[in-house]
């Protein structure tokens, strides 16, 4: 599972590319953790939103469910 929390974007670090890389793994646990991290760390980011929309078609139902929850979080 993803345990490391990267510095804030305001500190010069953009976590989105790293989180998107985790969405491409074959491990559904890592993908669900990446989705939760995206929702918590970068709500509103267009790159992340597009990746979450794509995750709605994931083969794993937990990934799809977490992607839907994250998109709800984005909408708020």
N, CA, C and O atoms as a DFTB+ gen file, in Angstrom:
304 C
 N C O
     1  1       0.831      -1.182       0.000
     2  2       0.000       0.000       0.000
     3  2       0.873       1.241       0.000
     4  3       2.023       1.208       0.437
     5  1       0.317       2.328      -0.491
     6  2       1.044       3.592      -0.521
     7  2       1.019       4.216       0.864
     8  3      -0.051       4.511       1.398
     9  1       2.185       4.415       1.443
    10  2       2.240       4.977       2.785
    11  2       2.936       6.320       2.811
    12  3       2.697       7.115       3.720
    13  1       3.785       6.594       1.848
    14  2       4.540       7.839       1.828
    15  2       3.655       8.975       1.337
    16  3       3.001       8.853       0.301
    17  1       3.631      10.061       2.066
    18  2       2.877      11.241       1.652
    19  2       3.879      12.267       1.161
    20  3       4.734      12.730       1.917
    21  1       3.767      12.618      -0.107
    22  2       4.692      13.558      -0.732
    23  2       4.419      14.979      -0.245
    24  3       3.328      15.266       0.247
    25  1       5.387      15.853      -0.377
    26  2       5.178      17.251      -0.006
    27  2       4.066      17.873      -0.829
    28  3       3.699      17.372      -1.891
    29  1       3.538      18.970      -0.321
    30  2       2.473      19.678      -1.033
    31  2       2.947      20.226      -2.360
    32  3       4.132      20.501      -2.549
    33  1       2.007      20.383      -3.278
    34  2       2.287      20.931      -4.593
    35  2       2.880      22.332      -4.466
    36  3       3.724      22.725      -5.272
    37  1       2.442      23.085      -3.458
    38  2       2.924      24.446      -3.255
    39  2       4.428      24.484      -2.945
    40  3       5.078      25.514      -3.117
    41  1       4.960      23.366      -2.494
    42  2       6.380      23.281      -2.167
    43  2       7.226      22.887      -3.368
    44  3       8.413      22.593      -3.223
    45  1       6.626      22.878      -4.553
    46  2       7.387      22.595      -5.755
    47  2       7.314      21.158      -6.238
    48  3       7.996      20.803      -7.200
    49  1       6.514      20.328      -5.605
    50  2       6.399      18.927      -6.013
    51  2       5.012      18.686      -6.580
    52  3       4.014      19.035      -5.951
    53  1       4.943      18.096      -7.756
    54  2       3.680      17.758      -8.384
    55  2       3.465      16.251      -8.233
    56  3       4.130      15.471      -8.915
    57  1       2.549      15.822      -7.353
    58  2       2.365      14.389      -7.107
    59  2       1.577      13.659      -8.189
    60  3       1.553      12.429      -8.205
    61  1       0.937      14.389      -9.085
    62  2       0.040      13.753     -10.055
    63  2       0.749      12.726     -10.942
    64  3       0.246      11.608     -11.059
    65  1       1.880      13.034     -11.570
    66  2       2.519      12.011     -12.414
    67  2       2.843      10.716     -11.663
    68  3       2.674       9.624     -12.205
    69  1       3.300      10.839     -10.437
    70  2       3.614       9.648      -9.647
    71  2       2.357       8.845      -9.347
    72  3       2.350       7.621      -9.477
    73  1       1.294       9.534      -8.946
    74  2       0.044       8.841      -8.640
    75  2      -0.551       8.189      -9.886
    76  3      -1.101       7.090      -9.809
    77  1      -0.446       8.853     -11.018
    78  2      -0.966       8.283     -12.256
    79  2      -0.188       7.031     -12.663
    80  3      -0.755       6.100     -13.235
    81  1       1.097       7.014     -12.367
    82  2       1.915       5.822     -12.639
    83  2       1.395       4.627     -11.850
    84  3       1.356       3.508     -12.361
    85  1       0.998       4.866     -10.607
    86  2       0.470       3.784      -9.773
    87  2      -0.867       3.256     -10.303
    88  3      -1.211       2.098     -10.064
    89  1      -1.613       4.086     -11.011
    90  2      -2.882       3.628     -11.588
    91  2      -2.676       2.629     -12.721
    92  3      -3.608       1.924     -13.105
    93  1      -1.472       2.567     -13.251
    94  2      -1.182       1.684     -14.382
    95  2      -0.621       0.330     -13.959
    96  3      -0.290      -0.489     -14.817
    97  1      -0.508       0.081     -12.669
    98  2       0.044      -1.192     -12.206
    99  2      -0.980      -2.310     -12.353
   100  3      -2.169      -2.056     -12.544
   101  1      -0.520      -3.517     -12.264
   102  2      -1.405      -4.675     -12.316
   103  2      -1.987      -5.035     -10.965
   104  3      -2.785      -5.967     -10.864
   105  1      -1.604      -4.321      -9.938
   106  2      -2.054      -4.614      -8.586
   107  2      -3.230      -3.716      -8.221
   108  3      -3.084      -2.496      -8.145
   109  1      -4.393      -4.319      -7.997
   110  2      -5.580      -3.521      -7.705
   111  2      -5.509      -2.793      -6.367
   112  3      -6.137      -1.747      -6.206
   113  1      -4.762      -3.320      -5.412
   114  2      -4.613      -2.639      -4.122
   115  2      -3.857      -1.319      -4.315
   116  3      -4.231      -0.291      -3.749
   117  1      -2.810      -1.362      -5.107
   118  2      -2.045      -0.138      -5.387
   119  2      -2.905       0.846      -6.173
   120  3      -2.857       2.050      -5.920
   121  1      -3.688       0.345      -7.120
   122  2      -4.553       1.245      -7.894
   123  2      -5.594       1.919      -7.002
   124  3      -5.839       3.117      -7.139
   125  1      -6.208       1.163      -6.092
   126  2      -7.206       1.781      -5.210
   127  2      -6.554       2.790      -4.275
   128  3      -7.129       3.844      -4.005
   129  1      -5.362       2.479      -3.780
   130  2      -4.654       3.442      -2.921
   131  2      -4.294       4.709      -3.698
   132  3      -4.382       5.815      -3.164
   133  1      -3.894       4.545      -4.941
   134  2      -3.560       5.715      -5.765
   135  2      -4.795       6.581      -5.984
   136  3      -4.710       7.809      -5.942
   137  1      -5.927       5.956      -6.213
   138  2      -7.168       6.712      -6.397
   139  2      -7.519       7.480      -5.135
   140  3      -7.906       8.646      -5.211
   141  1      -7.391       6.853      -3.988
   142  2      -7.680       7.549      -2.726
   143  2      -6.709       8.697      -2.499
   144  3      -7.094       9.755      -2.001
   145  1      -5.460       8.488      -2.861
   146  2      -4.468       9.559      -2.711
   147  2      -4.770      10.724      -3.651
   148  3      -4.617      11.887      -3.277
   149  1      -5.193      10.411      -4.856
   150  2      -5.561      11.469      -5.802
   151  2      -6.705      12.301      -5.237
   152  3      -6.663      13.530      -5.274
   153  1      -7.709      11.639      -4.722
   154  2      -8.862      12.359      -4.172
   155  2      -8.460      13.247      -2.995
   156  3      -8.999      14.340      -2.823
   157  1      -7.519      12.776      -2.195
   158  2      -7.113      13.527      -1.010
   159  2      -6.116      14.640      -1.316
   160  3      -6.151      15.695      -0.682
   161  1      -5.232      14.415      -2.276
   162  2      -4.119      15.340      -2.491
   163  2      -4.313      16.339      -3.616
   164  3      -3.833      17.469      -3.522
   165  1      -5.010      15.949      -4.681
   166  2      -5.094      16.836      -5.850
   167  2      -6.518      16.937      -6.407
   168  3      -6.717      16.785      -7.612
   169  1      -7.498      17.187      -5.557
   170  2      -8.851      17.302      -6.094
   171  2      -8.938      18.489      -7.050
   172  3      -8.442      19.576      -6.755
   173  1      -9.562      18.270      -8.177
   174  2      -9.721      19.339      -9.150
   175  2      -8.695      19.340     -10.269
   176  3      -8.851      20.088     -11.233
   177  1      -7.656      18.530     -10.174
   178  2      -6.638      18.478     -11.218
   179  2      -7.210      17.765     -12.448
   180  3      -7.735      16.657     -12.338
   181  1      -7.106      18.401     -13.612
   182  2      -7.687      17.837     -14.834
   183  2      -7.059      16.508     -15.233
   184  3      -7.760      15.612     -15.703
   185  1      -5.743      16.368     -15.051
   186  2      -5.082      15.098     -15.396
   187  2      -5.616      13.975     -14.522
   188  3      -5.870      12.868     -14.999
   189  1      -5.784      14.270     -13.237
   190  2      -6.285      13.272     -12.301
   191  2      -7.746      12.935     -12.607
   192  3      -8.144      11.772     -12.543
   193  1      -8.534      13.944     -12.937
   194  2      -9.944      13.717     -13.267
   195  2     -10.082      12.789     -14.470
   196  3     -10.907      11.876     -14.463
   197  1      -9.281      13.022     -15.491
   198  2      -9.321      12.166     -16.677
   199  2      -8.923      10.732     -16.333
   200  3      -9.525       9.785     -16.840
   201  1      -7.931      10.567     -15.492
   202  2      -7.503       9.225     -15.085
   203  2      -8.593       8.537     -14.268
   204  3      -8.810       7.333     -14.407
   205  1      -9.274       9.293     -13.425
   206  2     -10.362       8.711     -12.638
   207  2     -11.528       8.301     -13.530
   208  3     -12.148       7.262     -13.303
   209  1     -11.825       9.101     -14.532
   210  2     -12.875       8.726     -15.484
   211  2     -12.509       7.424     -16.200
   212  3     -13.366       6.566     -16.409
   213  1     -11.247       7.281     -16.570
   214  2     -10.786       6.047     -17.208
   215  2     -10.864       4.867     -16.238
   216  3     -11.150       3.741     -16.645
   217  1     -10.610       5.129     -14.954
   218  2     -10.641       4.067     -13.945
   219  2     -12.052       3.534     -13.720
   220  3     -12.216       2.454     -13.153
   221  1     -13.070       4.268     -14.154
   222  2     -14.446       3.763     -14.051
   223  2     -14.656       2.517     -14.902
   224  3     -15.626       1.784     -14.711
   225  1     -13.740       2.279     -15.846
   226  2     -13.827       1.113     -16.715
   227  2     -12.841       0.018     -16.315
   228  3     -12.657      -0.949     -17.055
   229  1     -12.209       0.159     -15.158
   230  2     -11.227      -0.818     -14.684
   231  2     -11.887      -2.183     -14.514
   232  3     -13.089      -2.271     -14.265
   233  1     -11.099      -3.242     -14.649
   234  2     -11.612      -4.604     -14.501
   235  2     -11.984      -4.936     -13.062
   236  3     -12.809      -5.819     -12.827
   237  1     -11.382      -4.238     -12.091
   238  2     -11.625      -4.536     -10.688
   239  2     -12.764      -3.663     -10.144
   240  3     -12.723      -2.442     -10.290
   241  1     -13.776      -4.272      -9.522
   242  2     -14.897      -3.484      -9.018
   243  2     -14.519      -2.512      -7.896
   244  3     -15.135      -1.454      -7.766
   245  1     -13.517      -2.859      -7.089
   246  2     -13.082      -1.949      -6.024
   247  2     -12.447      -0.691      -6.610
   248  3     -12.655       0.409      -6.097
   249  1     -11.688      -0.849      -7.663
   250  2     -11.066       0.300      -8.330
   251  2     -12.153       1.193      -8.914
   252  3     -12.102       2.415      -8.774
   253  1     -13.131       0.585      -9.567
   254  2     -14.235       1.363     -10.142
   255  2     -15.002       2.119      -9.064
   256  3     -15.334       3.291      -9.237
   257  1     -15.276       1.456      -7.969
   258  2     -16.015       2.078      -6.870
   259  2     -15.234       3.238      -6.260
   260  3     -15.794       4.305      -6.007
   261  1     -13.953       3.029      -6.027
   262  2     -13.123       4.098      -5.468
   263  2     -12.989       5.268      -6.437
   264  3     -12.935       6.424      -6.019
   265  1     -12.935       4.964      -7.731
   266  2     -12.868       6.037      -8.727
   267  2     -14.140       6.874      -8.693
   268  3     -14.079       8.099      -8.794
   269  1     -15.283       6.227      -8.553
   270  2     -16.551       6.956      -8.472
   271  2     -16.583       7.825      -7.215
   272  3     -17.003       8.981      -7.270
   273  1     -16.146       7.279      -6.095
   274  2     -16.095       8.068      -4.856
   275  2     -15.173       9.262      -4.999
   276  3     -15.488      10.354      -4.526
   277  1     -14.035       9.061      -5.651
   278  2     -13.076      10.160      -5.852
   279  2     -13.670      11.236      -6.757
   280  3     -13.469      12.427      -6.518
   281  1     -14.394      10.826      -7.786
   282  2     -15.015      11.811      -8.669
   283  2     -16.094      12.611      -7.947
   284  3     -16.282      13.794      -8.230
   285  1     -16.792      11.984      -7.031
   286  2     -17.763      12.712      -6.192
   287  2     -17.017      13.760      -5.364
   288  3     -17.469      14.895      -5.217
   289  1     -15.873      13.354      -4.831
   290  2     -15.043      14.265      -4.043
   291  2     -14.591      15.454      -4.915
   292  3     -14.555      16.592      -4.445
   293  1     -14.253      15.186      -6.167
   294  2     -13.847      16.234      -7.105
   295  2     -15.001      17.210      -7.349
   296  3     -14.788      18.417      -7.457
   297  1     -16.219      16.679      -7.435
   298  2     -17.386      17.514      -7.747
   299  2     -17.711      18.488      -6.613
   300  3     -18.321      19.531      -6.849
   301  1     -17.320      18.163      -5.420
   302  2     -17.603      19.050      -4.288
   303  2     -16.654      20.186      -4.341
   304  3     -16.699      21.069      -3.484
